[in-house]
């Protein structure tokens, strides 16, 4: 009996150790980041396209002459708990003391400088497909923005989702998955894929979630329940809007629908970011959305 209990304890310990090992954060290899130099001027429009201020600007705040103050505080209500956008300004309360490599790892791998996992409210499962040079340029632009000493709010997550180490297992299921549309039919569609799947991370809102909160890539861009329980986010895959290419392009540029309605809520902020794109990028997004398979039925 004693031998059996010792053997069982050894198996449990081995399993726990293996679980601890496989759920460890997986940052980028240093060789992929070393020597990467960001360009702040090039990063300014990329910063807008990635929607950084859309989440990290303090609620109710407006951009000043020196740029947005990224003090955070926006709440994201989910069935797992409430997350708050942190301060990512240039102060020590934000990311001012972080290296560029640490910020890049946070953005594309969801790994904190102290070695923990970030919750996927930070859409690193989309940003991981972005070019590292683009992310480095965004970081360079962030360095030019004003700082804020406002402390980041603690997340309010229910058990067991407040155990960050478990996110290592979540990442094994939902991170590092590559492109959804694997074979774009043209350079235009490929450009649209980059904007939709990576920088603008459209799938984070327009794709339904699994029971564990990962994007259901099998129903890509087919619409989803609003995480805060207020209505439904529409599908934007091929055939779901019923709009012409020109109508869809006009909506992405202006927020105005063919029915003379306008985008509201968080989508209004996304439209503001989209409106900074050149017309050829808007058309690339339209071409990409037409290439995404429509839902059956």
Buried (B, 14 or more C-beta within 10 A) or exposed (E): EEEEEEEEEEEEEEEEEEBEEEBEBBBBEEEEBEEBEBBBEBBBBBBBBBBBBBBBBBEEBEEEEEBBBBBBBBEBBBEBBBBBBBBBBBBEBBBBEBEBBBBBBBBBBBBBBEEEBBBBBBBBBBBBBBEBBBBBBBBBBBBBBBBBEBEBBEBEBEEEBEEBBBBBBBBEEBBEEEEBBEEBEEEBBBBBBBBBBBBBBBBBBBBBBEEEBBBBBEBBBBBBEEBEEEEEBBBBBBEBBEBEEEBBBBBBBEBBBBEEEEBEEBBEBBBBBBEEBEEEBBBBBBBBBBBBEEBEE
